[in-house]
């Protein structure tokens, strides 16, 4: 079982499509905690590319998401990622929580649910849409810091 405040060795973030919340979480985790933890993300489905607004709001913090390739739980397994190898699965949507809990029938996985708002479809203007995505990004970041503590400063010469 993962201990609150302690960084797991490996973590999988998941959401509905692996196009907004889980890629943002993967990028934020890598930025905040560097190589201290193996991090991946997946979706219940893989039917969308990474969202441009997610790319834009992460870029504001120096996080590169434009090369992210969306993938589903099923594709992860097909590509050889052993889901049982993750110490913690963090579900960011109700559908991904159900999927992750379903996987606990086959694998021993610790699953946490972080109810992060889905910013897609919110806002009429570009600025309003960006504000919604920033809110989701900041919710994820706040939950990470609350759960895993402040990030360790990168060692000299190490990049995150």
Secondary structure, DSSP 8 states (H G I E B T S, - for coil): ---TTS--SEEEEEESSSSSHHHHHHHHHHHHHGGGSEEEEEES---S---HHHHHHHHTTT---TT----BHHHHHHTT--GGG-SEEEE-SHHHHHHHHHHTTTS--EEEE------TT--SSHHHHHHHHHHHHHHHHHHHHHHH-S-----TT---
